[in-house]
Amino acid sequence: MTISEVSKKFDMSPDTLRYYERIGLIPPVPRNKGGLRDYDEDSCGWIEFIKCMRSAGLPIEALIEYVKLFREGDDTIPARLEILLEQREILLEKIASINSTLERLDYKIEFYRSGKMRECENKLNLK
């Protein structure tokens, strides 16, 4: 696949794809005879993985380390697992924070829908 096709498939700019390759998030992409990137199934798998991890909030630095370790082989499996476990804990904390905010919003929405907000405003002369 061309960089344009991959860009459309994953909704990422070609510049982002080149950047990810340049910093080592995506292993070097195979090239065709003309020297242009020719994304194969493995390359697309890496892009999909990186996109998923980024959307989950994993920092680029953690992903660079993960990819570096992956390329070093199976001896690095414990270190890779540790990166993923650490990032999972961070993500769980973010989810808990988002859920707490959502509960507060739901409470406020219900407060307004029930008419109680209007009663409070009337008592305080905040019409």
C-alpha positions in Angstrom: 0.0 0.0 0.0 1.2 3.5 -0.7 1.5 6.1 2.1 -1.6 7.8 0.7 -3.6 4.7 1.0 -2.4 3.9 4.5 -3.0 7.5 5.5 -6.6 7.2 4.5 -7.1 3.7 6.0 -5.9 4.8 9.4 -7.0 8.4 9.3 -3.4 9.7 9.8 -1.5 12.2 7.9 1.4 11.0 5.7 3.7 13.3 7.8 2.6 11.5 11.0 3.4 8.1 9.4 6.8 9.4 8.3 7.4 10.8 11.7 6.5 7.6 13.5 8.8 5.7 11.2 11.6 8.2 11.7 11.5 8.1 15.5 11.2 4.3 15.6 7.5 3.8 16.5 7.0 1.9 13.3 9.8 -0.4 12.1 11.3 0.6 8.8 8.7 0.3 6.1 9.7 -1.7 3.0 10.4 0.2 -0.2 9.5 -0.5 -3.8 12.0 -0.5 -6.6 11.4 3.2 -7.0 12.3 3.8 -3.3 8.8 4.7 -2.2 7.3 3.3 0.9 5.3 0.1 0.2 3.4 -0.7 3.4 2.8 -4.4 4.0 0.7 -6.3 6.5 3.3 -6.1 9.2 3.7 -2.3 8.8 0.0 -1.8 8.9 -0.2 -4.0 12.0 2.3 -1.7 13.7 0.4 1.4 12.7 -2.8 -0.1 14.0 -1.1 -1.0 17.3 0.5 2.4 17.7 -2.8 4.2 16.8 -4.7 2.2 19.4 -2.1 2.8 22.1 -1.9 6.5 21.4 -5.7 6.9 21.5 -5.5 5.2 24.9 -3.2 7.9 26.0 0.2 6.1 26.0 3.0 8.5 25.6 5.3 8.3 22.6 8.3 7.7 24.8 6.7 4.5 26.3 5.9 3.3 22.8 9.3 4.0 21.5 10.8 1.9 24.4 8.3 -0.9 23.8 9.1 -1.1 20.0 12.8 -1.0 20.8 12.5 -3.9 23.2 10.3 -5.8 20.8 12.9 -5.5 18.1 15.5 -6.9 20.6 13.7 -10.2 20.8 11.9 -12.5 23.3 14.4 -11.9 26.1 12.6 -8.5 26.5 9.1 -9.9 27.0 9.2 -9.2 30.8 10.2 -5.5 30.2 7.5 -5.1 27.5 4.9 -6.6 29.8 6.0 -4.2 32.5 5.5 -1.2 30.2 2.0 -2.4 29.3 1.1 -3.0 32.9 2.3 0.4 34.0 0.4 2.1 31.1 -2.7 0.0 32.0 -2.7 1.3 35.6 -2.4 4.9 34.3 -5.3 4.3 31.9 -7.4 2.8 34.7 -6.7 6.0 36.8 -7.8 8.2 33.9 -11.0 6.1 33.5 -11.8 6.4 37.2 -11.3 10.2 36.9 -13.5 10.4 33.8 -16.2 8.3 35.5 -16.2 10.5 38.5 -16.6 13.6 36.3 -19.4 11.8 34.4 -21.2 11.1 37.7 -21.0 14.7 38.7 -22.3 15.8 35.3 -25.2 13.3 35.6 -26.0 14.7 39.0 -26.0 18.3 37.8 -28.1 17.3 34.7 -30.7 15.6 37.0 -30.7 18.6 39.3 -31.6 20.8 36.4 -34.2 18.4 35.0 -35.9 18.0 38.3 -36.5 21.7 38.6 -34.5 21.9 41.8 -32.0 24.3 40.3 -34.8 26.8 39.6 -35.9 26.5 43.2 -32.4 27.3 44.5 -32.1 30.2 42.1 -35.5 31.6 43.2 -34.5 31.3 46.9 -31.3 33.2 46.3 -33.0 35.8 44.0 -30.8 34.7 41.1 -33.5 34.9 38.4 
